[in-house]
Amino acid sequence: MFGNNLAKVEKCIKKRNVNALINLSGSKKTEVAIAAIRGLGRCASDEAYNALIPFLRDSNPEKRAAAAYALGLLKRPAAGVHLRHLLDTEKDAQVIAEAKKAMLALQN
């Protein structure tokens, strides 16, 4: 079943099915949730952007890093304030690295 959910995430990404990705981002299976969060970065929509912001405060650093990555893909200037706050408060090296990459993506 776990593999089926990852396949479902890939299918949703290809179809740009934001609502399904949002639902999958809440999966108890961390790998599925992370794939869905990252996939939201490929869906240029207000819903995807709005769904990503709360993940920057998630207790799981992998989800925070995935959200930063996805925001970098979206390249929305408004994400800058959220990413700067994350950089000011974050302790996890991987999250910091992804947030820095996302900030660079916003500038390009």
FENDARA-V924985 format. One line per field, one symbol per residue. ss: DSSP state (2 for helix, 1 for strand, 0 for the rest). Layout:
BEGIN
ss: ???
END
This chain:
BEGIN
ss: 022222222222222002222222000002222222222200000222222222222000222222222222220000222222222220002222222222222220
END
